[in-house]
Amino acid sequence: MSLHSKSLKEATKALKEIAQTHESTIMRIVAQDALDSRYPLQYLADVVRHGCVSGAVTGLIYYVDTHQFYDTHYDEIEAIRYDWEDQTGFKLQPEGDLKNWFSWFAYEQKCFELSD
């Protein structure tokens, strides 16, 4: 069941649980970022719809931040990449700064998972 099919109270409770206990560090970060926003479900929808490039994820705007995110979460980002490629049958075609691109990709994927 997606977060969007739950009431705001139920979705907030689910996000809090994810932020405290989920095995995926990136998923925990996404859940906490959503909780820190004024409208958690809208936050997730905005990132899914417009991507990190929109500036919606304030912690992933500057290269210094996306590079640190990538370096910190490299193994998990690679797992997300391999999982996506395995599920879709396509190879990712990153453009521009690779650390930035993969950081945004991983964050957006976790937003999509929470929203789907």
Legacy VTK file of the C-alpha trace (Angstrom):
# vtk DataFile Version 3.0
C-alpha trace
ASCII
DATASET POLYDATA
POINTS 116 float
0.000 0.000 0.000
1.422 3.387 -0.992
1.777 6.273 1.407
-0.576 8.293 -0.790
-3.447 5.877 -0.208
-3.114 6.339 3.555
-4.388 9.222 5.632
-1.881 11.953 6.462
-1.703 10.679 10.039
-1.029 7.102 8.925
1.513 8.242 6.324
3.325 10.383 8.893
3.439 7.447 11.290
4.820 5.189 8.529
7.447 7.785 7.593
8.518 8.097 11.238
8.927 4.339 11.479
10.967 4.252 8.262
13.130 7.154 9.451
13.928 5.276 12.653
14.258 1.685 11.553
14.603 1.114 7.806
17.663 -0.862 6.715
18.264 1.494 3.780
20.144 4.572 4.924
18.966 6.552 1.905
15.356 5.538 2.558
15.740 6.783 6.148
17.116 10.102 4.877
14.257 10.499 2.390
11.672 9.703 5.073
13.225 12.201 7.476
13.433 14.883 4.780
9.741 14.340 4.015
8.886 14.586 7.709
10.938 17.781 8.008
8.937 19.398 5.224
5.635 21.105 5.897
3.723 18.701 3.629
5.422 15.268 3.629
3.322 13.612 0.941
3.550 16.637 -1.339
7.319 16.690 -0.807
7.619 13.106 -2.067
5.293 13.813 -4.990
7.292 16.908 -5.955
10.587 15.011 -5.975
9.057 12.174 -7.997
7.431 14.575 -10.452
10.172 17.193 -10.799
13.338 15.456 -9.589
16.180 16.727 -7.466
17.150 19.091 -10.274
14.174 21.239 -9.207
15.942 22.168 -5.972
13.261 20.470 -3.868
15.906 18.512 -1.955
17.789 21.296 -0.224
20.497 18.932 0.997
21.360 17.874 -2.563
21.661 21.148 -4.443
25.400 21.790 -4.490
28.101 19.488 -5.849
29.872 19.485 -2.501
26.698 17.988 -0.980
25.938 15.503 -3.747
29.566 14.357 -3.852
29.580 13.782 -0.092
26.235 11.944 -0.347
27.640 9.752 -3.130
30.864 8.990 -1.271
28.991 8.194 1.949
26.330 6.000 0.318
28.329 4.550 -2.591
27.538 0.887 -1.889
23.831 1.528 -1.483
23.713 3.713 -4.597
25.368 0.926 -6.577
22.832 -1.576 -5.233
19.986 0.733 -6.281
21.558 1.114 -9.726
22.037 -2.633 -10.233
18.507 -3.329 -8.988
17.032 -0.737 -11.361
18.998 -2.076 -14.332
18.049 -5.641 -13.470
14.352 -4.798 -13.128
14.116 -2.685 -16.279
16.590 -4.484 -18.522
18.161 -1.133 -19.438
21.545 0.326 -18.570
21.541 3.746 -16.980
22.995 6.520 -19.119
24.257 9.124 -16.629
25.102 12.576 -17.913
27.219 15.372 -16.506
28.791 15.033 -13.090
28.526 11.330 -12.210
28.481 11.694 -8.428
25.744 14.313 -8.672
23.735 12.279 -11.176
23.870 9.055 -9.170
23.092 10.827 -5.891
19.985 12.349 -7.421
19.028 9.061 -9.062
19.230 7.110 -5.787
17.325 9.747 -3.823
14.606 9.966 -6.475
14.285 6.171 -6.610
13.661 6.023 -2.864
11.061 8.809 -3.167
9.391 6.813 -5.923
9.416 3.649 -3.764
7.733 5.508 -0.917
5.152 7.034 -3.259
4.392 3.914 -5.276
LINES 1 117
116 0 1 2 3 4 5 6 7 8 9 10 11 12 13 14 15 16 17 18 19 20 21 22 23 24 25 26 27 28 29 30 31 32 33 34 35 36 37 38 39 40 41 42 43 44 45 46 47 48 49 50 51 52 53 54 55 56 57 58 59 60 61 62 63 64 65 66 67 68 69 70 71 72 73 74 75 76 77 78 79 80 81 82 83 84 85 86 87 88 89 90 91 92 93 94 95 96 97 98 99 100 101 102 103 104 105 106 107 108 109 110 111 112 113 114 115
